[in-house]
């Protein structure tokens, strides 16, 4: 394993799909980790689809799912419950640095003549997600300070707390076509997004996580 310690600085472009998932959807499709089961408290969730052109571990693609907020030790926090990335270095260091449950997949980002973008995510030749998206309207500043996603993750009896930050230039966007393999990713085709943004350029900082032993974990 090549170790690339936090903090990371990442640059690229991508899409942020914002949802208000129901309790029922999250329970059935959200891939909620055991330590947060039954603690869903609503709020905004997100799907992020990003083509990182540079990071501390090199360029890679990423598809992730955040269900919304969870009650956790007196706080309301988010968690990344499903995530795919395109390089082994990102997988290994995601687990090591932040307890993020990254899995390896292949990504294809294709700009179409129509101005739309076609994105395919697959694993061993099996489709995970296939999306066509398009952006429209003027650009505007985007900053995670307006919509923070403080994370809690669990890995090997450790809890990882991370507050990532990001900023860039955004435009409104829409999903033109969407196909999800519900066996491999939460089936967001069942839900209508609250908003879709294309962010280009997009810069994110992932700081060093605060680690604590999970008090409910066995010794």
N, CA and C atoms as a LAMMPS dump frame, in Angstrom:
ITEM: TIMESTEP
0
ITEM: NUMBER OF ATOMS
657
ITEM: BOX BOUNDS ff ff ff
-5.0000000000000000e+02 5.0000000000000000e+02
-5.0000000000000000e+02 5.0000000000000000e+02
-5.0000000000000000e+02 5.0000000000000000e+02
ITEM: ATOMS id mol type element x y z
1 1 1 N 0.837 -1.2 0
2 1 2 C 0 0 0
3 1 3 C 0.867 1.243 0
4 2 1 N 0.574 2.164 -0.888
5 2 2 C 1.214 3.476 -0.877
6 2 3 C 0.443 4.385 0.066
7 3 1 N 1.133 4.922 1.08
8 3 2 C 0.434 5.728 2.087
9 3 3 C 0.535 7.205 1.742
10 4 1 N -0.618 7.844 1.659
11 4 2 C -0.707 9.285 1.416
12 4 3 C -1.516 9.893 2.557
13 5 1 N -0.827 10.367 3.611
14 5 2 C -1.546 10.825 4.805
15 5 3 C -2.331 12.109 4.558
16 6 1 N -3.35 12.298 5.374
17 6 2 C -4.103 13.556 5.36
18 6 3 C -3.228 14.67 5.933
19 7 1 N -3.523 15.922 5.538
20 7 2 C -4.66 16.371 4.729
21 7 3 C -4.428 16.174 3.232
22 8 1 N -5.531 16.095 2.508
23 8 2 C -5.493 16.028 1.05
24 8 3 C -6.094 17.292 0.457
25 9 1 N -5.506 17.709 -0.654
26 9 2 C -6.062 18.785 -1.47
27 9 3 C -6.464 18.168 -2.813
28 10 1 N -7.72 18.323 -3.183
29 10 2 C -8.231 17.702 -4.405
30 10 3 C -8.846 18.756 -5.313
31 11 1 N -8.587 18.612 -6.614
32 11 2 C -9.154 19.534 -7.602
33 11 3 C -9.759 18.732 -8.75
34 12 1 N -10.854 19.241 -9.274
35 12 2 C -11.48 18.576 -10.409
36 12 3 C -12.798 19.223 -10.757
37 13 1 N -13.72 18.408 -11.235
38 13 2 C -15.056 18.883 -11.58
39 13 3 C -16.039 17.76 -11.305
40 14 1 N -17.295 18.128 -11.156
41 14 2 C -18.259 17.075 -10.891
42 14 3 C -19.66 17.591 -10.665
43 15 1 N -20.488 16.697 -10.14
44 15 2 C -21.901 16.991 -9.918
45 15 3 C -22.259 16.689 -8.467
46 16 1 N -23.051 17.566 -7.885
47 16 2 C -23.595 17.361 -6.551
48 16 3 C -25.109 17.251 -6.689
49 17 1 N -25.633 16.095 -6.358
50 17 2 C -27.074 15.854 -6.391
51 17 3 C -27.574 15.908 -4.957
52 18 1 N -28.475 16.825 -4.673
53 18 2 C -28.955 17.033 -3.311
54 18 3 C -30.373 16.477 -3.193
55 19 1 N -30.582 15.683 -2.158
56 19 2 C -31.869 15.022 -1.946
57 19 3 C -32.345 15.242 -0.508
58 20 1 N -33.635 15.043 -0.303
59 20 2 C -34.19 14.904 1.035
60 20 3 C -34.812 13.504 1.098
61 21 1 N -33.976 12.537 1.437
62 21 2 C -34.417 11.146 1.438
63 21 3 C -35.364 10.873 2.608
64 22 1 N -36.347 10.021 2.371
65 22 2 C -37.269 9.653 3.436
66 22 3 C -36.632 8.616 4.359
67 23 1 N -37.194 8.522 5.55
68 23 2 C -36.726 7.528 6.513
69 23 3 C -36.864 6.125 5.936
70 24 1 N -37.958 5.895 5.197
71 24 2 C -38.209 4.578 4.614
72 24 3 C -37.177 4.253 3.531
73 25 1 N -36.858 5.236 2.692
74 25 2 C -35.865 5 1.645
75 25 3 C -34.506 4.676 2.257
76 26 1 N -34.118 5.448 3.264
77 26 2 C -32.81 5.23 3.889
78 26 3 C -32.757 3.86 4.554
79 27 1 N -33.84 3.461 5.212
80 27 2 C -33.865 2.156 5.872
81 27 3 C -33.761 1.019 4.86
82 28 1 N -34.398 1.172 3.691
83 28 2 C -34.425 0.099 2.702
84 28 3 C -33.238 0.118 1.748
85 29 1 N -32.752 1.308 1.423
86 29 2 C -31.757 1.427 0.354
87 29 3 C -30.455 2.114 0.773
88 30 1 N -30.403 2.699 1.97
89 30 2 C -29.319 3.618 2.307
90 30 3 C -27.994 3.003 2.689
91 31 1 N -27.929 1.665 2.821
92 31 2 C -26.67 0.992 3.204
93 31 3 C -26.108 1.573 4.505
94 32 1 N -26.991 1.847 5.465
95 32 2 C -26.582 2.496 6.716
96 32 3 C -25.701 1.552 7.528
97 33 1 N -24.539 2.013 8.003
98 33 2 C -23.68 1.155 8.824
99 33 3 C -24.353 0.818 10.152
100 34 1 N -23.989 -0.325 10.712
101 34 2 C -24.67 -0.841 11.902
102 34 3 C -24.651 0.145 13.062
103 35 1 N -23.564 0.886 13.223
104 35 2 C -23.46 1.766 14.389
105 35 3 C -24.391 2.977 14.308
106 36 1 N -24.994 3.21 13.139
107 36 2 C -25.937 4.318 12.979
108 36 3 C -27.363 3.851 12.694
109 37 1 N -27.6 2.56 12.688
110 37 2 C -28.94 2.05 12.39
111 37 3 C -29.952 2.573 13.407
112 38 1 N -31.107 3.012 12.891
113 38 2 C -32.163 3.53 13.749
114 38 3 C -31.957 4.947 14.221
115 39 1 N -30.885 5.603 13.773
116 39 2 C -30.555 6.951 14.239
117 39 3 C -30.776 8.022 13.174
118 40 1 N -31.377 7.681 12.048
119 40 2 C -31.583 8.654 10.977
120 40 3 C -32.488 9.779 11.45
121 41 1 N -32.083 11.017 11.163
122 41 2 C -32.85 12.179 11.632
123 41 3 C -33.198 13.152 10.513
124 42 1 N -33.143 12.691 9.254
125 42 2 C -33.591 13.535 8.142
126 42 3 C -32.506 14.456 7.624
127 43 1 N -32.927 15.648 7.233
128 43 2 C -31.984 16.604 6.661
129 43 3 C -31.682 16.288 5.211
130 44 1 N -30.714 17.005 4.672
131 44 2 C -30.358 16.84 3.268
132 44 3 C -29.309 15.747 3.094
133 45 1 N -29.525 14.907 2.106
134 45 2 C -28.54 13.92 1.703
135 45 3 C -27.953 14.305 0.361
136 46 1 N -26.991 13.521 -0.095
137 46 2 C -26.311 13.899 -1.335
138 46 3 C -25.74 12.687 -2.051
139 47 1 N -25.685 12.809 -3.363
140 47 2 C -24.876 11.933 -4.203
141 47 3 C -23.862 12.828 -4.89
142 48 1 N -22.6 12.466 -4.798
143 48 2 C -21.545 13.243 -5.442
144 48 3 C -20.863 12.382 -6.495
145 49 1 N -20.681 12.955 -7.659
146 49 2 C -20.033 12.288 -8.785
147 49 3 C -18.935 13.219 -9.269
148 50 1 N -17.679 12.85 -9.002
149 50 2 C -16.572 13.782 -9.19
150 50 3 C -15.45 13.144 -10.003
151 51 1 N -14.887 13.927 -10.901
152 51 2 C -13.696 13.543 -11.649
153 51 3 C -12.539 14.377 -11.109
154 52 1 N -11.789 13.81 -10.164
155 52 2 C -10.657 14.534 -9.582
156 52 3 C -9.478 14.48 -10.544
157 53 1 N -9.086 15.631 -11.041
158 53 2 C -7.945 15.701 -11.95
159 53 3 C -6.626 15.652 -11.198
160 54 1 N -6.671 16.013 -9.906
161 54 2 C -5.465 15.921 -9.081
162 54 3 C -5.868 15.734 -7.624
163 55 1 N -5.037 14.983 -6.906
164 55 2 C -5.185 14.802 -5.462
165 55 3 C -3.837 14.351 -4.929
166 56 1 N -3.717 14.234 -3.625
167 56 2 C -2.464 13.765 -3.043
168 56 3 C -2.157 12.327 -3.444
169 57 1 N -3.18 11.59 -3.873
170 57 2 C -2.979 10.21 -4.338
171 57 3 C -3.145 10.091 -5.844
172 58 1 N -3.097 11.222 -6.552
173 58 2 C -3.241 11.194 -7.999
174 58 3 C -4.69 11.362 -8.436
175 59 1 N -4.925 11.426 -9.742
176 59 2 C -6.289 11.61 -10.257
177 59 3 C -7.145 10.357 -10.063
178 60 1 N -8.449 10.567 -9.844
179 60 2 C -9.375 9.43 -9.761
180 60 3 C -10.819 9.911 -9.87
181 61 1 N -11.702 8.993 -10.226
182 61 2 C -13.132 9.248 -10.241
183 61 3 C -13.768 8.785 -8.945
184 62 1 N -14.939 9.374 -8.624
185 62 2 C -15.587 9.049 -7.351
186 62 3 C -17.105 9.166 -7.478
187 63 1 N -17.805 8.205 -6.914
188 63 2 C -19.258 8.23 -6.781
189 63 3 C -19.585 7.877 -5.339
190 64 1 N -20.304 8.76 -4.639
191 64 2 C -20.6 8.491 -3.237
192 64 3 C -22.04 8.836 -2.895
193 65 1 N -22.505 8.234 -1.788
194 65 2 C -23.87 8.42 -1.3
195 65 3 C -23.835 8.81 0.167
196 66 1 N -24.503 9.918 0.501
197 66 2 C -24.685 10.384 1.875
198 66 3 C -26.188 10.404 2.145
199 67 1 N -26.698 9.582 3.074
200 67 2 C -28.152 9.495 3.261
201 67 3 C -28.796 10.744 3.842
202 68 1 N -28.08 11.446 4.733
203 68 2 C -28.638 12.577 5.466
204 68 3 C -27.987 12.636 6.835
205 69 1 N -28.705 13.199 7.806
206 69 2 C -28.163 13.33 9.157
207 69 3 C -28.547 12.135 10.024
208 70 1 N -27.643 11.834 10.98
209 70 2 C -27.886 10.796 11.972
210 70 3 C -27.58 11.344 13.361
211 71 1 N -28.391 10.945 14.332
212 71 2 C -28.077 11.268 15.72
213 71 3 C -26.901 10.403 16.157
214 72 1 N -25.872 11.06 16.681
215 72 2 C -24.676 10.316 17.096
216 72 3 C -24.034 11.035 18.269
217 73 1 N -24.151 10.427 19.441
218 73 2 C -23.525 10.949 20.653
219 73 3 C -23.838 12.433 20.853
220 74 1 N -25.112 12.767 20.732
221 74 2 C -25.562 14.125 20.991
222 74 3 C -25.38 15.099 19.847
223 75 1 N -24.919 14.611 18.707
224 75 2 C -24.709 15.479 17.544
225 75 3 C -25.478 14.931 16.346
226 76 1 N -25.704 15.795 15.356
227 76 2 C -26.281 15.363 14.09
228 76 3 C -25.179 15.386 13.038
229 77 1 N -24.821 14.194 12.549
230 77 2 C -23.697 14.063 11.632
231 77 3 C -24.116 13.273 10.395
232 78 1 N -23.323 13.419 9.351
233 78 2 C -23.51 12.655 8.122
234 78 3 C -22.56 11.466 8.099
235 79 1 N -22.827 10.545 7.199
236 79 2 C -21.9 9.445 6.95
237 79 3 C -21.929 9.104 5.466
238 80 1 N -20.794 8.705 4.935
239 80 2 C -20.738 8.169 3.572
240 80 3 C -20.991 6.675 3.685
241 81 1 N -22.159 6.239 3.221
242 81 2 C -22.53 4.833 3.412
243 81 3 C -22.207 3.959 2.203
244 82 1 N -21.98 4.572 1.046
245 82 2 C -21.569 3.815 -0.143
246 82 3 C -20.698 4.712 -0.997
247 83 1 N -19.568 4.174 -1.463
248 83 2 C -18.653 4.993 -2.256
249 83 3 C -17.78 4.103 -3.135
250 84 1 N -17.625 4.537 -4.371
251 84 2 C -16.719 3.894 -5.324
252 84 3 C -15.708 4.917 -5.809
253 85 1 N -14.478 4.461 -6.004
254 85 2 C -13.423 5.29 -6.588
255 85 3 C -12.66 4.445 -7.605
256 86 1 N -11.857 5.115 -8.423
257 86 2 C -11.266 4.417 -9.572
258 86 3 C -9.824 3.965 -9.373
259 87 1 N -9.214 4.217 -8.2
260 87 2 C -7.835 3.773 -7.991
261 87 3 C -7.676 3.069 -6.648
262 88 1 N -6.765 2.109 -6.614
263 88 2 C -6.487 1.383 -5.373
264 88 3 C -5.888 2.294 -4.314
265 89 1 N -5.073 3.269 -4.728
266 89 2 C -4.491 4.198 -3.76
267 89 3 C -5.576 4.992 -3.04
268 90 1 N -6.607 5.407 -3.769
269 90 2 C -7.703 6.126 -3.131
270 90 3 C -8.491 5.213 -2.199
271 91 1 N -8.715 3.962 -2.62
272 91 2 C -9.406 2.995 -1.762
273 91 3 C -8.656 2.82 -0.448
274 92 1 N -7.389 2.439 -0.537
275 92 2 C -6.608 2.105 0.656
276 92 3 C -6.476 3.289 1.605
277 93 1 N -6.196 4.457 1.058
278 93 2 C -5.982 5.622 1.907
279 93 3 C -7.282 6.218 2.426
280 94 1 N -8.382 6.005 1.695
281 94 2 C -9.676 6.431 2.214
282 94 3 C -10.031 5.702 3.499
283 95 1 N -9.814 4.389 3.501
284 95 2 C -10.028 3.61 4.72
285 95 3 C -9.06 4.046 5.82
286 96 1 N -7.787 4.159 5.47
287 96 2 C -6.746 4.425 6.463
288 96 3 C -6.873 5.809 7.089
289 97 1 N -7.131 6.821 6.284
290 97 2 C -7.121 8.202 6.778
291 97 3 C -8.426 8.63 7.436
292 98 1 N -9.559 8.168 6.885
293 98 2 C -10.852 8.707 7.326
294 98 3 C -11.904 7.636 7.615
295 99 1 N -11.555 6.361 7.496
296 99 2 C -12.534 5.306 7.718
297 99 3 C -13.627 5.27 6.674
298 100 1 N -13.35 5.815 5.486
299 100 2 C -14.351 5.877 4.422
300 100 3 C -14.344 4.55 3.658
301 101 1 N -15.514 3.903 3.514
302 101 2 C -15.568 2.53 2.973
303 101 3 C -15.481 2.47 1.451
304 102 1 N -14.383 2.933 0.911
305 102 2 C -14.227 3.007 -0.542
306 102 3 C -14.09 1.62 -1.171
307 103 1 N -14.694 1.479 -2.349
308 103 2 C -14.576 0.274 -3.163
309 103 3 C -14.087 0.668 -4.55
310 104 1 N -13.416 -0.267 -5.207
311 104 2 C -12.816 0.015 -6.507
312 104 3 C -13.833 -0.19 -7.63
313 105 1 N -13.839 0.737 -8.579
314 105 2 C -14.711 0.634 -9.752
315 105 3 C -14.048 1.354 -10.913
316 106 1 N -14.559 1.103 -12.119
317 106 2 C -14.078 1.792 -13.318
318 106 3 C -15.014 2.956 -13.632
319 107 1 N -14.422 4.076 -14.064
320 107 2 C -15.187 5.285 -14.361
321 107 3 C -14.916 5.739 -15.788
322 108 1 N -15.971 6.229 -16.439
323 108 2 C -15.849 6.853 -17.756
324 108 3 C -16.62 8.163 -17.741
325 109 1 N -15.908 9.273 -17.988
326 109 2 C -16.517 10.596 -18.104
327 109 3 C -16.401 11.023 -19.564
328 110 1 N -17.532 11.212 -20.225
329 110 2 C -17.523 11.531 -21.656
330 110 3 C -18.366 12.774 -21.925
331 111 1 N -17.731 13.8 -22.488
332 111 2 C -18.452 15.005 -22.885
333 111 3 C -19.059 14.783 -24.269
334 112 1 N -20.356 14.986 -24.388
335 112 2 C -21.069 14.737 -25.631
336 112 3 C -21.14 15.999 -26.486
337 113 1 N -21.356 15.813 -27.78
338 113 2 C -21.434 16.95 -28.703
339 113 3 C -22.573 17.893 -28.336
340 114 1 N -23.599 17.371 -27.693
341 114 2 C -24.752 18.185 -27.299
342 114 3 C -24.454 19.11 -26.127
343 115 1 N -23.257 18.944 -25.526
344 115 2 C -22.92 19.711 -24.338
345 115 3 C -23.23 18.97 -23.053
346 116 1 N -23.913 17.842 -23.18
347 116 2 C -24.2 17.014 -22.02
348 116 3 C -22.965 16.19 -21.649
349 117 1 N -23.024 15.536 -20.495
350 117 2 C -21.927 14.668 -20.063
351 117 3 C -22.49 13.297 -19.704
352 118 1 N -21.829 12.264 -20.217
353 118 2 C -22.235 10.884 -19.962
354 118 3 C -21.212 10.247 -19.028
355 119 1 N -21.688 9.723 -17.901
356 119 2 C -20.8 9.127 -16.907
357 119 3 C -21.234 7.687 -16.656
358 120 1 N -20.266 6.786 -16.733
359 120 2 C -20.52 5.377 -16.458
360 120 3 C -19.607 4.908 -15.334
361 121 1 N -20.182 4.175 -14.395
362 121 2 C -19.425 3.575 -13.299
363 121 3 C -19.731 2.084 -13.313
364 122 1 N -18.683 1.255 -13.307
365 122 2 C -18.89 -0.191 -13.393
366 122 3 C -17.852 -0.923 -12.559
367 123 1 N -18.152 -2.182 -12.276
368 123 2 C -17.249 -3.014 -11.481
369 123 3 C -17.195 -4.394 -12.121
370 124 1 N -16.009 -4.781 -12.564
371 124 2 C -15.823 -6.074 -13.244
372 124 3 C -16.789 -6.233 -14.406
373 125 1 N -16.997 -5.143 -15.142
374 125 2 C -17.867 -5.172 -16.308
375 125 3 C -19.35 -5.058 -16.021
376 126 1 N -19.722 -4.989 -14.75
377 126 2 C -21.13 -4.871 -14.357
378 126 3 C -21.439 -3.413 -14.042
379 127 1 N -22.476 -2.87 -14.659
380 127 2 C -22.816 -1.465 -14.458
381 127 3 C -23.278 -1.202 -13.026
382 128 1 N -22.772 -0.113 -12.451
383 128 2 C -23.226 0.373 -11.151
384 128 3 C -24.162 1.561 -11.348
385 129 1 N -23.712 2.513 -12.164
386 129 2 C -24.499 3.715 -12.438
387 129 3 C -24.177 4.205 -13.838
388 130 1 N -25.199 4.688 -14.518
389 130 2 C -25.052 5.229 -15.867
390 130 3 C -25.907 6.491 -15.923
391 131 1 N -25.256 7.638 -16.07
392 131 2 C -25.962 8.911 -16.007
393 131 3 C -25.597 9.795 -17.184
394 132 1 N -26.558 10.543 -17.664
395 132 2 C -26.319 11.647 -18.58
396 132 3 C -26.861 12.903 -17.915
397 133 1 N -26.009 13.925 -17.816
398 133 2 C -26.379 15.155 -17.124
399 133 3 C -26.072 16.353 -17.997
400 134 1 N -26.748 17.447 -17.741
401 134 2 C -26.475 18.685 -18.473
402 134 3 C -26.615 19.869 -17.53
403 135 1 N -25.781 20.88 -17.76
404 135 2 C -25.793 22.097 -16.948
405 135 3 C -26.4 23.236 -17.752
406 136 1 N -26.937 24.224 -17.038
407 136 2 C -27.548 25.361 -17.718
408 136 3 C -27.475 26.592 -16.815
409 137 1 N -27.653 27.754 -17.417
410 137 2 C -27.712 28.99 -16.652
411 137 3 C -26.35 29.541 -16.285
412 138 1 N -26.342 30.691 -15.606
413 138 2 C -25.084 31.344 -15.237
414 138 3 C -24.381 30.616 -14.097
415 139 1 N -23.092 30.893 -13.944
416 139 2 C -22.324 30.291 -12.854
417 139 3 C -22.435 31.138 -11.591
418 140 1 N -22.186 30.507 -10.464
419 140 2 C -22.262 31.181 -9.167
420 140 3 C -21.305 30.47 -8.215
421 141 1 N -20.862 31.153 -7.154
422 141 2 C -19.929 30.513 -6.222
423 141 3 C -20.613 29.425 -5.397
424 142 1 N -19.881 28.345 -5.164
425 142 2 C -20.357 27.231 -4.341
426 142 3 C -19.375 27.042 -3.196
427 143 1 N -19.898 26.895 -1.979
428 143 2 C -19.032 26.718 -0.82
429 143 3 C -19.733 25.809 0.182
430 144 1 N -19.011 24.828 0.708
431 144 2 C -19.621 23.887 1.646
432 144 3 C -19.97 24.535 2.981
433 145 1 N -19.498 25.748 3.226
434 145 2 C -19.912 26.433 4.452
435 145 3 C -21.42 26.663 4.46
436 146 1 N -22.021 26.767 3.268
437 146 2 C -23.464 26.968 3.178
438 146 3 C -24.236 25.666 3.349
439 147 1 N -23.589 24.54 3.089
440 147 2 C -24.234 23.232 3.203
441 147 3 C -23.196 22.225 3.702
442 148 1 N -22.858 22.301 4.995
443 148 2 C -21.794 21.437 5.516
444 148 3 C -22.25 19.987 5.679
445 149 1 N -21.299 19.082 5.512
446 149 2 C -21.553 17.657 5.708
447 149 3 C -20.499 17.102 6.676
448 150 1 N -20.63 17.371 7.99
449 150 2 C -19.677 16.801 8.953
450 150 3 C -19.839 15.288 9.016
451 151 1 N -18.739 14.572 8.849
452 151 2 C -18.801 13.118 8.684
453 151 3 C -18.416 12.363 9.948
454 152 1 N -19.072 11.228 10.163
455 152 2 C -18.598 10.219 11.102
456 152 3 C -18.575 8.892 10.359
457 153 1 N -17.453 8.199 10.469
458 153 2 C -17.279 6.875 9.854
459 153 3 C -16.719 5.934 10.908
460 154 1 N -16.929 4.638 10.723
461 154 2 C -16.363 3.644 11.624
462 154 3 C -15.54 2.643 10.836
463 155 1 N -14.365 2.33 11.362
464 155 2 C -13.494 1.33 10.746
465 155 3 C -12.616 0.729 11.825
466 156 1 N -12.639 -0.596 11.922
467 156 2 C -11.806 -1.33 12.882
468 156 3 C -11.951 -0.774 14.297
469 157 1 N -13.193 -0.653 14.756
470 157 2 C -13.552 -0.227 16.107
471 157 3 C -13.172 1.219 16.408
472 158 1 N -12.727 1.951 15.395
473 158 2 C -12.422 3.372 15.55
474 158 3 C -13.519 4.204 14.9
475 159 1 N -13.845 5.328 15.526
476 159 2 C -14.715 6.324 14.921
477 159 3 C -13.85 7.439 14.354
478 160 1 N -14.161 7.86 13.152
479 160 2 C -13.416 8.915 12.459
480 160 3 C -14.361 10.095 12.24
481 161 1 N -13.958 11.268 12.71
482 161 2 C -14.754 12.483 12.534
483 161 3 C -13.992 13.429 11.605
484 162 1 N -14.642 13.839 10.523
485 162 2 C -13.976 14.664 9.514
486 162 3 C -14.923 15.752 9.027
487 163 1 N -14.427 16.972 8.961
488 163 2 C -15.186 18.077 8.373
489 163 3 C -14.463 18.533 7.119
490 164 1 N -14.877 17.992 5.96
491 164 2 C -14.23 18.405 4.72
492 164 3 C -14.797 19.744 4.274
493 165 1 N -14.039 20.453 3.485
494 165 2 C -14.491 21.752 2.976
495 165 3 C -14.23 21.814 1.48
496 166 1 N -15.104 22.502 0.778
497 166 2 C -14.957 22.602 -0.667
498 166 3 C -15.523 23.898 -1.196
499 167 1 N -15.016 24.29 -2.353
500 167 2 C -15.538 25.492 -3.002
501 167 3 C -15.283 25.384 -4.498
502 168 1 N -16.007 26.189 -5.256
503 168 2 C -15.835 26.171 -6.7
504 168 3 C -16.859 27.057 -7.365
505 169 1 N -16.985 26.874 -8.665
506 169 2 C -17.984 27.597 -9.444
507 169 3 C -19.057 26.611 -9.889
508 170 1 N -20.306 26.936 -9.586
509 170 2 C -21.391 26.022 -9.881
510 170 3 C -22.374 26.555 -10.901
511 171 1 N -23.07 25.638 -11.536
512 171 2 C -24.213 25.951 -12.394
513 171 3 C -25.329 24.967 -12.058
514 172 1 N -26.548 25.373 -12.27
515 172 2 C -27.641 24.429 -12.124
516 172 3 C -27.512 23.338 -13.183
517 173 1 N -27.966 22.156 -12.85
518 173 2 C -27.873 21.027 -13.779
519 173 3 C -29.107 20.156 -13.627
520 174 1 N -29.241 19.205 -14.542
521 174 2 C -30.352 18.255 -14.455
522 174 3 C -29.893 16.888 -14.927
523 175 1 N -30.61 15.879 -14.456
524 175 2 C -30.345 14.506 -14.865
525 175 3 C -31.208 14.207 -16.083
526 176 1 N -30.572 13.95 -17.206
527 176 2 C -31.314 13.635 -18.428
528 176 3 C -31.643 12.151 -18.534
529 177 1 N -30.696 11.314 -18.136
530 177 2 C -30.908 9.866 -18.144
531 177 3 C -30.209 9.274 -16.927
532 178 1 N -30.828 8.245 -16.349
533 178 2 C -30.278 7.656 -15.13
534 178 3 C -30.632 6.181 -15.058
535 179 1 N -29.609 5.365 -14.852
536 179 2 C -29.811 3.939 -14.628
537 179 3 C -28.924 3.511 -13.465
538 180 1 N -29.52 2.91 -12.443
539 180 2 C -28.795 2.494 -11.248
540 180 3 C -28.968 0.994 -11.045
541 181 1 N -27.881 0.307 -10.748
542 181 2 C -27.937 -1.095 -10.349
543 181 3 C -28.171 -1.123 -8.839
544 182 1 N -29.418 -1.4 -8.439
545 182 2 C -29.79 -1.305 -7.028
546 182 3 C -29.07 -2.327 -6.155
547 183 1 N -28.474 -3.341 -6.772
548 183 2 C -27.704 -4.315 -5.997
549 183 3 C -26.354 -3.753 -5.568
550 184 1 N -25.917 -2.674 -6.243
551 184 2 C -24.574 -2.152 -6
552 184 3 C -24.546 -0.704 -5.522
553 185 1 N -25.703 -0.001 -5.584
554 185 2 C -25.745 1.404 -5.164
555 185 3 C -27.189 1.755 -4.823
556 186 1 N -27.407 2.638 -3.841
557 186 2 C -28.782 3.04 -3.523
558 186 3 C -29.524 3.534 -4.769
559 187 1 N -30.747 3.065 -4.948
560 187 2 C -31.476 3.327 -6.191
561 187 3 C -32.109 4.719 -6.168
562 188 1 N -31.292 5.71 -6.494
563 188 2 C -31.768 7.093 -6.476
564 188 3 C -32.747 7.388 -7.608
565 189 1 N -32.935 6.445 -8.527
566 189 2 C -33.941 6.652 -9.569
567 189 3 C -35.348 6.673 -8.971
568 190 1 N -35.491 6.205 -7.728
569 190 2 C -36.777 6.221 -7.043
570 190 3 C -37.085 7.575 -6.424
571 191 1 N -36.116 8.486 -6.437
572 191 2 C -36.245 9.763 -5.737
573 191 3 C -36.044 10.934 -6.702
574 192 1 N -36.67 12.04 -6.388
575 192 2 C -36.479 13.255 -7.165
576 192 3 C -35.501 14.159 -6.428
577 193 1 N -34.43 14.607 -7.087
578 193 2 C -33.463 15.467 -6.393
579 193 3 C -34.062 16.821 -6.046
580 194 1 N -33.649 17.339 -4.915
581 194 2 C -34.027 18.681 -4.483
582 194 3 C -33.311 19.72 -5.335
583 195 1 N -32.073 19.418 -5.709
584 195 2 C -31.289 20.283 -6.593
585 195 3 C -30.151 19.47 -7.179
586 196 1 N -29.692 19.872 -8.364
587 196 2 C -28.519 19.269 -9
588 196 3 C -27.597 20.403 -9.419
589 197 1 N -26.334 20.295 -9.047
590 197 2 C -25.343 21.31 -9.38
591 197 3 C -24.192 20.68 -10.141
592 198 1 N -23.706 21.373 -11.147
593 198 2 C -22.422 21.029 -11.74
594 198 3 C -21.401 22.017 -11.195
595 199 1 N -20.303 21.501 -10.671
596 199 2 C -19.277 22.359 -10.086
597 199 3 C -17.981 22.167 -10.868
598 200 1 N -17.513 23.24 -11.482
599 200 2 C -16.313 23.198 -12.326
600 200 3 C -15.725 24.608 -12.422
601 201 1 N -14.552 24.82 -11.816
602 201 2 C -13.718 23.863 -11.084
603 201 3 C -14.242 23.613 -9.672
604 202 1 N -13.693 22.561 -9.068
605 202 2 C -14.118 22.11 -7.757
606 202 3 C -12.855 21.819 -6.956
607 203 1 N -12.711 22.418 -5.773
608 203 2 C -11.539 22.194 -4.923
609 203 3 C -12.01 21.765 -3.539
610 204 1 N -11.472 20.664 -3.032
611 204 2 C -11.872 20.125 -1.734
612 204 3 C -10.636 19.882 -0.877
613 205 1 N -10.772 20.162 0.405
614 205 2 C -9.748 19.823 1.39
615 205 3 C -10.312 18.78 2.341
616 206 1 N -9.617 17.647 2.455
617 206 2 C -9.965 16.63 3.445
618 206 3 C -8.894 16.667 4.533
619 207 1 N -9.226 17.19 5.726
620 207 2 C -8.226 17.346 6.782
621 207 3 C -7.953 16.032 7.507
622 208 1 N -7.06 16.085 8.466
623 208 2 C -6.797 14.935 9.328
624 208 3 C -8.049 14.654 10.156
625 209 1 N -8.452 13.405 10.222
626 209 2 C -9.641 13.026 10.991
627 209 3 C -9.323 12.977 12.478
628 210 1 N -10.329 13.27 13.282
629 210 2 C -10.255 13.03 14.718
630 210 3 C -10.712 11.601 14.971
631 211 1 N -9.891 10.815 15.648
632 211 2 C -10.203 9.402 15.863
633 211 3 C -10.527 9.149 17.335
634 212 1 N -11.562 8.332 17.547
635 212 2 C -11.926 7.908 18.892
636 212 3 C -12.335 6.445 18.831
637 213 1 N -12.081 5.727 19.909
638 213 2 C -12.549 4.338 19.958
639 213 3 C -14.059 4.34 20.111
640 214 1 N -14.725 3.497 19.351
641 214 2 C -16.172 3.364 19.468
642 214 3 C -16.496 2.731 20.819
643 215 1 N -17.196 3.452 21.703
644 215 2 C -17.462 2.891 23.036
645 215 3 C -18.352 1.655 23.005
646 216 1 N -19.062 1.436 21.894
647 216 2 C -19.934 0.269 21.776
648 216 3 C -19.237 -0.919 21.13
649 217 1 N -18.004 -0.697 20.652
650 217 2 C -17.282 -1.774 19.979
651 217 3 C -16.728 -2.76 21.004
652 218 1 N -16.678 -4.048 20.667
653 218 2 C -16.111 -5.038 21.587
654 218 3 C -14.608 -4.848 21.716
655 219 1 N -14.09 -5.159 22.878
656 219 2 C -12.647 -5.044 23.088
657 219 3 C -11.94 -6.275 22.544
